[in-house]
Amino acid sequence: MFNLANLFTAANMISGIAAILFAFMGRIDLAPFAIVLGAIFDFFDGFIARKLKKDGDLGKQLDSLADMITFGLAPGMVMLVLMTADIEGYLLDRHYEVIRYDFFAYLEGIVQGTETYAVPFFALSVPFFALFRLAKFNIDARQTTQFFGLPTPANTLFLMTFPLVLCHSEIEYNETIELLFNPALLSFVTVAMSLLMVVEVPLFSLKFKSFGWKSNEVRFVFLLISSVFILIFKAWSIALIVILYLILSLIVNKRKNEI
């Protein structure tokens, strides 16, 4: 039970819990990094399990439970906190106390009945759809060489672009930032991306079985364009890379259907 692979899975879950705690403290600058750390643990638990030949049913169940925390509940909580924040107030002095205060003031208003603006709770669509996505992945034998629906880590990385840009980019409050971080728009994007986790859209896997060009064209193209995005767009590149992944998958599927 307590083999090395499963311990890495547990570390994935702890990283997700840490991300939630950071979010509740208003530290949405740190929460995405805790989630990324969880993603690293998530990668290595599978790698180690295969190397040690410990990839049994218990490990698969533990992996889904940990992913539900790190790639379901944690990003949902980060987006909930972000949607309740006064972005203009935060950007004036870059103090995270503003985000923490806004979040708890919003919750207190909901409890007392003085706050009726429920849009931020659309952030709960992330754990809602992640629950079904992860359960389906466990029983879907087709998802060994490709995915059907957006993987939970990809959806999480897309959503974490927003707090990363807000907290780690030299942006100033203007009409564009006001629009991009408007709670209504954020809720729409969150729900739309979360829905993609359960939509029957075939997406290519990034796993390399060999390093030849012929069987990996789309993977090499994806990595090349992603590298360019990172150099040019910095934090925004994360969301753009996820969109690129979806577009390339659609192109690959269209070509397969034409053959």
C-alpha positions as CSV (number, residue, x, y, z in Angstrom):
1,M,0.0,0.0,0.0
2,F,2.7,2.5,1.0
3,N,5.0,2.0,-1.9
4,L,7.0,4.9,-3.4
5,A,4.5,5.5,-6.3
6,N,1.6,5.8,-3.9
7,L,3.6,8.2,-1.6
8,F,4.1,10.4,-4.7
9,T,0.3,10.3,-5.3
10,A,-0.2,11.3,-1.6
11,A,2.2,14.2,-2.2
12,N,0.1,15.3,-5.1
13,M,-3.0,15.4,-2.9
14,I,-1.1,17.4,-0.2
15,S,0.0,19.9,-2.8
16,G,-3.7,20.4,-3.8
17,I,-4.7,20.9,-0.2
18,A,-1.9,23.5,0.2
19,A,-3.2,25.3,-2.9
20,I,-6.6,25.5,-1.4
21,L,-5.2,26.9,1.9
22,F,-3.1,29.5,0.0
23,A,-6.2,30.5,-1.9
24,F,-8.3,31.0,1.3
25,M,-5.4,33.1,2.7
26,G,-5.6,35.3,-0.4
27,R,-2.3,34.1,-1.7
28,I,-3.5,33.3,-5.2
29,D,0.0,34.0,-6.3
30,L,1.2,30.9,-4.5
31,A,-1.7,28.6,-5.1
32,P,-0.9,27.9,-8.8
33,F,2.6,26.9,-7.9
34,A,1.3,24.4,-5.4
35,I,-0.9,22.9,-8.1
36,V,2.1,22.7,-10.5
37,L,4.0,20.9,-7.8
38,G,1.1,18.5,-7.6
39,A,1.2,18.0,-11.3
40,I,4.9,17.1,-11.0
41,F,4.1,14.5,-8.3
42,D,1.3,13.2,-10.5
43,F,3.7,12.7,-13.4
44,F,6.2,10.9,-11.4
45,D,3.8,8.6,-9.5
46,G,2.8,7.0,-12.8
47,F,6.4,6.9,-14.0
48,I,7.6,5.2,-10.9
49,A,4.6,2.8,-10.8
50,R,5.4,1.6,-14.3
51,K,9.1,1.3,-13.6
52,L,8.5,-0.7,-10.3
53,K,5.6,-2.6,-11.9
54,K,3.3,-1.3,-9.1
55,D,0.6,0.2,-11.4
56,G,-2.3,-1.8,-9.9
57,D,-5.9,-1.0,-9.2
58,L,-5.2,0.6,-5.8
59,G,-2.7,3.1,-7.4
60,K,-5.3,4.0,-10.0
61,Q,-7.9,4.7,-7.4
62,L,-5.5,6.7,-5.3
63,D,-4.4,8.7,-8.3
64,S,-8.0,9.7,-9.2
65,L,-8.7,10.7,-5.6
66,A,-5.6,12.9,-5.4
67,D,-6.3,14.4,-8.9
68,M,-9.8,15.3,-7.7
69,I,-8.3,17.5,-5.0
70,T,-5.4,19.0,-7.0
71,F,-7.1,19.4,-10.4
72,G,-10.7,19.6,-9.4
73,L,-11.3,21.2,-6.0
74,A,-8.1,23.3,-5.8
75,P,-8.5,25.2,-9.1
76,G,-12.2,25.6,-8.3
77,M,-11.4,27.3,-5.0
78,V,-8.7,29.5,-6.6
79,M,-11.2,30.7,-9.2
80,L,-13.9,31.3,-6.6
81,V,-11.5,33.5,-4.6
82,L,-10.4,35.3,-7.8
83,M,-14.0,36.0,-8.8
84,T,-14.7,37.7,-5.4
85,A,-11.6,39.9,-5.5
86,D,-11.6,43.6,-6.1
87,I,-9.0,43.6,-8.9
88,E,-8.6,47.3,-9.1
89,G,-8.1,47.5,-5.3
90,Y,-5.5,44.8,-5.4
91,L,-3.5,46.3,-8.3
92,L,-3.3,49.6,-6.5
93,D,-0.9,48.3,-3.8
94,R,-0.4,44.6,-4.7
95,H,-1.3,43.5,-1.2
96,Y,-2.8,40.1,-0.8
97,E,-4.8,41.1,2.3
98,V,-7.2,42.8,-0.2
99,I,-8.0,39.5,-1.8
100,R,-8.4,37.6,1.5
101,Y,-10.6,40.3,2.9
102,D,-12.8,40.5,-0.2
103,F,-13.3,36.7,-0.2
104,F,-14.3,36.4,3.4
105,A,-16.5,39.5,3.2
106,Y,-18.3,37.9,0.2
107,L,-18.9,34.6,2.1
108,E,-20.1,36.5,5.1
109,G,-22.5,38.4,2.9
110,I,-23.8,35.2,1.4
111,V,-24.4,33.7,4.9
112,Q,-26.1,36.8,6.2
113,G,-28.2,37.2,3.1
114,T,-26.8,40.7,2.3
115,E,-24.9,39.3,-0.7
116,T,-27.0,37.9,-3.6
117,Y,-24.4,37.9,-6.4
118,A,-23.9,34.2,-7.0
119,V,-21.7,34.3,-10.1
120,P,-18.5,33.3,-8.3
121,F,-20.0,30.0,-7.4
122,F,-19.9,28.9,-11.0
123,A,-16.2,28.2,-10.1
124,L,-17.6,25.0,-8.5
125,S,-18.2,23.7,-12.1
126,V,-14.5,22.7,-12.0
127,P,-14.7,20.1,-9.3
128,F,-18.2,19.1,-10.5
129,F,-17.1,18.1,-14.0
130,A,-13.7,16.9,-12.8
131,L,-15.5,14.3,-10.7
132,F,-17.2,12.8,-13.8
133,R,-14.1,13.2,-16.0
134,L,-11.9,11.3,-13.5
135,A,-14.4,8.5,-12.9
136,K,-14.9,8.0,-16.6
137,F,-11.2,7.9,-17.3
138,N,-10.8,5.0,-14.8
139,I,-13.3,2.8,-16.7
140,D,-12.7,3.9,-20.3
141,A,-10.3,1.5,-22.0
142,R,-10.0,3.8,-25.0
143,Q,-8.0,6.4,-23.2
144,T,-4.6,4.6,-23.3
145,T,-3.3,6.1,-26.5
146,Q,-5.5,9.2,-26.6
147,F,-7.9,11.2,-24.4
148,F,-11.6,11.8,-24.8
149,G,-12.3,15.1,-23.2
150,L,-9.9,17.7,-21.9
151,P,-7.6,16.1,-19.1
152,T,-8.1,17.7,-15.7
153,P,-4.5,18.9,-15.5
154,A,-4.8,20.8,-18.8
155,N,-8.0,22.5,-17.7
156,T,-6.4,23.4,-14.4
157,L,-3.3,24.9,-16.1
158,F,-5.6,27.0,-18.4
159,L,-7.5,28.4,-15.5
160,M,-4.4,29.1,-13.4
161,T,-3.3,31.5,-16.2
162,F,-5.5,34.2,-14.7
163,P,-4.1,34.4,-11.2
164,L,-0.5,34.0,-12.6
165,V,-1.0,36.9,-14.9
166,L,-2.7,39.0,-12.2
167,C,0.0,38.4,-9.6
168,H,3.2,37.8,-11.6
169,S,2.9,40.3,-14.5
170,E,3.5,44.0,-14.6
171,I,-0.1,44.9,-15.5
172,E,-2.0,48.0,-14.6
173,Y,-5.7,48.3,-14.2
174,N,-7.4,49.4,-17.4
175,E,-10.5,48.6,-19.5
176,T,-8.9,45.4,-20.9
177,I,-8.0,44.1,-17.5
178,E,-11.4,45.0,-16.1
179,L,-13.0,42.9,-18.9
180,L,-10.6,39.9,-18.6
181,F,-11.1,39.7,-14.9
182,N,-14.8,40.4,-14.8
183,P,-16.5,37.7,-12.7
184,A,-19.2,37.1,-15.3
185,L,-16.6,36.5,-18.0
186,L,-14.4,34.4,-15.7
187,S,-17.4,32.3,-14.8
188,F,-18.3,31.7,-18.4
189,V,-14.7,30.7,-19.3
190,T,-14.5,28.4,-16.3
191,V,-17.8,26.6,-17.1
192,A,-16.9,26.3,-20.8
193,M,-13.5,24.9,-20.2
194,S,-14.8,22.5,-17.5
195,L,-17.5,21.2,-19.9
196,L,-14.7,20.2,-22.3
197,M,-13.5,17.7,-19.7
198,V,-16.6,15.6,-20.3
199,V,-17.2,16.2,-24.0
200,E,-16.4,13.3,-26.3
201,V,-13.7,15.0,-28.2
202,P,-10.6,12.9,-29.0
203,L,-7.4,14.6,-28.0
204,F,-3.9,13.3,-28.8
205,S,-1.6,12.1,-26.0
206,L,1.7,13.7,-25.4
207,K,3.4,10.3,-24.6
208,F,6.2,9.4,-26.9
209,K,6.5,5.7,-27.8
210,S,9.4,6.6,-30.1
211,F,11.2,9.7,-31.2
212,G,10.8,9.4,-34.9
213,W,9.1,12.2,-36.8
214,K,6.6,10.1,-38.7
215,S,4.6,9.0,-35.7
216,N,5.1,12.1,-33.7
217,E,4.6,15.0,-36.1
218,V,1.8,16.6,-34.1
219,R,3.7,16.3,-30.8
220,F,6.8,17.9,-32.2
221,V,4.8,20.7,-33.8
222,F,2.9,21.2,-30.5
223,L,6.2,21.4,-28.5
224,L,7.8,23.8,-31.0
225,I,4.9,26.2,-31.1
226,S,4.4,26.0,-27.4
227,S,8.1,27.0,-26.9
228,V,7.5,30.1,-29.1
229,F,4.4,31.0,-27.1
230,I,6.4,30.8,-23.9
231,L,9.1,33.2,-25.2
232,I,6.6,35.7,-26.6
233,F,3.5,35.7,-24.3
234,K,5.1,34.6,-20.9
235,A,2.3,33.9,-18.4
236,W,-0.4,34.1,-21.0
237,S,1.3,31.3,-22.9
238,I,-0.2,28.7,-20.6
239,A,-3.8,29.3,-21.7
240,L,-2.6,29.7,-25.3
241,I,-0.8,26.3,-25.2
242,V,-4.0,24.6,-24.0
243,I,-6.0,26.2,-26.8
244,L,-3.3,25.1,-29.2
245,Y,-3.6,21.5,-27.9
246,L,-7.3,21.6,-28.6
247,I,-6.9,23.0,-32.1
248,L,-4.2,20.5,-33.1
249,S,-6.3,17.7,-31.8
250,L,-9.2,18.8,-34.0
251,I,-6.9,19.0,-37.0
252,V,-5.6,15.5,-36.4
253,N,-9.1,14.1,-36.0
254,K,-10.2,15.8,-39.2
255,R,-7.3,14.2,-41.1
256,K,-8.1,10.8,-39.7
257,N,-11.7,11.1,-40.8
258,E,-10.7,12.1,-44.3
259,I,-8.4,9.1,-44.7
